[in-house]
């Protein structure tokens, strides 16, 4: 690989990996292990770690609880899950900055989220690459860390850029998913409407849904009319098509979904 230029086959490999992650869907226990294994091969790293990092208060003092959840892979092709929680940590130890969230006067000692953001986007050098992207909707960051042993061939500039390219493409998916969820009628459905929609999409009739949920057919019919209003449709076919379209774009999700 050139010291200055990205190779087309490596760029293609990164975009193929983004597509594979999308196809694997929501579960981080599926897409993260796959991603760390494939990225290790593409960039020829010894170890690759992909994780999300959260901070929470633990009382009134400055000490915080750091929560790090993700997956790693080694050159032997092994993967392992990461779930670390440590007290007494500060974001600066992880190249992060805490985001001010208003006055702390009168704060209660219960645990609460401390939003963080990358202090810099990319760190690294000969044997280490760390890429970080903000996850503002959950107040955390996503991290990609790649390691080589000291004495091995150093990471090149193009390899740094490949790692960053992958991370930015994933960040684009996450941002788009946030916007989609804001506009998606299914994300704010009350439980009964959600149950009714689920049964309709499974091919059940209003009578069958009423029997399954223990409700009257009249009540289910009213739920269906409410779904028509929510989705702006006038028929069952349109409703099912709109609902299916809203669920068709699978985006890799996170282990911790902090509101």
Long-range contacts (C-beta under 8 A, 24 or more apart in sequence): 1-156, 1-158, 1-159, 2-156, 2-158, 3-156, 3-157, 3-158, 4-157, 4-158, 5-158, 6-158, 6-161, 6-162, 7-158, 10-42, 10-158, 10-162, 11-162, 11-165, 13-42, 14-42, 14-162, 14-165, 14-166, 14-169, 15-169, 17-42, 17-166, 18-166, 18-169, 18-170, 18-173, 21-170, 21-252, 22-173, 22-250, 22-251, 22-252, 23-250, 24-250, 24-252, 25-250, 25-252, 26-250, 26-251, 26-252, 26-253, 27-253, 28-69, 28-70, 28-71, 28-252, 28-253, 28-254, 28-255, 29-71, 29-81, 29-255, 31-252, 32-70, 32-71, 32-252, 33-71, 33-73, 33-79, 35-71, 36-71, 36-72, 36-73, 36-79, 37-73, 37-77, 37-79, 39-144, 39-146, 39-163, 39-166, 40-73, 40-74, 40-75, 40-146, 42-162, 43-129, 43-146, 43-155, 43-159, 43-162, 43-163, 44-159, 45-75, 45-129, 45-146, 45-147, 45-148, 45-155, 46-74, 46-75, 46-147, 46-148, 46-149, 46-152, 47-72, 47-73, 47-74, 47-75, 47-145, 47-146, 47-147, 48-72, 48-73, 48-144, 48-145, 48-146, 48-147, 49-82, 49-143, 49-144, 49-145, 49-146, 49-147, 50-142, 50-143, 50-144, 50-145, 51-82, 51-142, 51-143, 51-145, 52-135, 52-138, 52-140, 52-141, 52-142, 52-143, 52-254, 52-255, 52-256, 53-94, 53-96, 53-116, 53-140, 53-141, 53-143, 54-113, 54-116, 54-138, 54-139, 54-140, 54-256, 54-258, 55-89, 55-91, 55-96, 55-98, 55-113, 55-114, 55-116, 55-140, 56-111, 56-112, 56-113, 56-114, 57-107, 57-109, 57-110, 57-111, 57-112, 57-114, 58-87, 58-111, 59-109, 60-107, 60-109, 62-90, 63-87, 63-88, 63-89, 64-88, 64-89, 64-90, 64-91, 64-114, 65-89, 65-111, 66-94, 67-256, 69-255, 69-256, 70-143, 70-255, 91-116, 92-119, 95-119, 95-120, 95-123, 95-130, 95-132, 96-132, 96-141, 99-139, 113-139, 113-258, 114-139, 115-139, 115-140, 116-140, 116-141, 117-141, 121-164, 122-160, 122-163, 122-164, 124-155, 124-160, 125-154, 125-155, 126-154, 126-155, 127-152, 127-154, 127-155, 128-155, 129-155, 129-159, 129-160, 129-163, 131-163, 131-164, 131-167, 132-167, 133-167, 133-168, 133-170, 133-171, 134-171, 135-174, 135-254, 137-178, 138-254, 138-256, 138-257, 138-258, 139-258, 140-254, 140-256, 140-258, 142-167, 142-170, 142-171, 142-174, 142-254, 170-252, 173-251, 173-252, 174-251, 174-252, 176-251, 177-249, 177-251, 180-246, 180-249, 184-246, 185-230, 185-231, 185-242, 185-246, 186-243, 186-246, 186-247, 189-230, 192-223, 193-223, 193-226, 193-227, 193-230, 196-220, 196-223, 196-224, 196-227, 197-227, 197-239, 197-243, 200-224, 200-227, 200-236, 200-239, 200-240, 200-243, 201-240, 201-243, 201-244
